[in-house]
Amino acid sequence: MTRKTQVGLIFGGNSSEYEVSIMSGHNIYNAIDKDKFDVCPIWITNDGYLASKEDSFKVLENPKYTVENPHKVANISNLIELADLPEIDVFFPIVHGNLGEDGCLQGLFRILDKPFVGDDVLASAVTMDKEFTKILAQRVGVPVADWISIKRFEYEDVNNDKRNYAKVSEKLGRDLFVKPSNQGSSVGVHHVTNEQEFNDALEDAFRYDDKVLIEETIHGTEVETAVLGNDKPIVSGVGQIINAEGTFYSYENKYDDDSTTMLQIPADLPADITEKVRSNALKVYQATECSGLSRVDSTLRESDHQLILTEINALPGFTNISMYPKLFEEAGIPYSELITRLIEYAQERYEHKKTLLHKHD
């Protein structure tokens, strides 16, 4: 009998997207090809504790389930739980946000010398930082919204012009978005049109990050596409986010049951626009050195029909309403097969990396 690949499915974490991660983990566990893979769930609790396999199964069934961290020292001793698992062949992280898709967890996998699904350390860190993504996108000719970044030391200087709504508006206009540079799922994001909203938005955004972006608002339709693969990636079709009038794709509109947002797959767009979305996505995917998977989000500006990059999400959600798996399902790759391909791409990249020299031969 052929030995099954042992997959370490890691979910949870201490980010604002904790429950989304658990929902994604639940879906992946249920959909993975059990004829090919044995899955070991690995739950990182909200306070950063690596829970037991038994508790990890429990939280997959009940996202509200909690355990107390038995370790009194908050350090690498938490990793002792990994010793109780069978030998893991490949890790499948679905930990969103902070410490999950920013390169930290990926660095641990590299230290453990194990293949893992998704971007490597550099691409994870770069795509998590919205400003660095913008800079690299511009280098390959992909338009982005004009912006100003403000760091905490600048924010703490009451005389800094970046805190001044009137000064900022001279460059970006009065209609703005304020967002943490290193967060996902619209957490800490605010649409502002006056000084009071601007001041409140900055204060809230700095609760989540030490660098905040102030962006011009791009009015138009939000479109998304998905990319899969390593050196020769494939790009899915295009989906469209249709928001209710006067709203944007907030955290609540992404995940709440009473969301006012609708996902349209495939997007009802002209063929040339669709191909431009896909072409830009591939450029940004390669410029940021992504591998495995990413979802690329843009806005089709209503004034001139130009595509403006919003962000690249290197570890997109895998819930039952997530755009990434839905786009590839529309492209002819069912959910279960998509998971299999992601694991195979992880193993392929790992085997290639093992051929590289790190010292003189």
Summary of the structure (lengths in Angstrom):
residues: 361
radius of gyration: 20.7
end to end distance: 39.2
largest distance: 70.7
contacts: 1190
relative contact order: 0.14
helix: 37%
strand: 22%
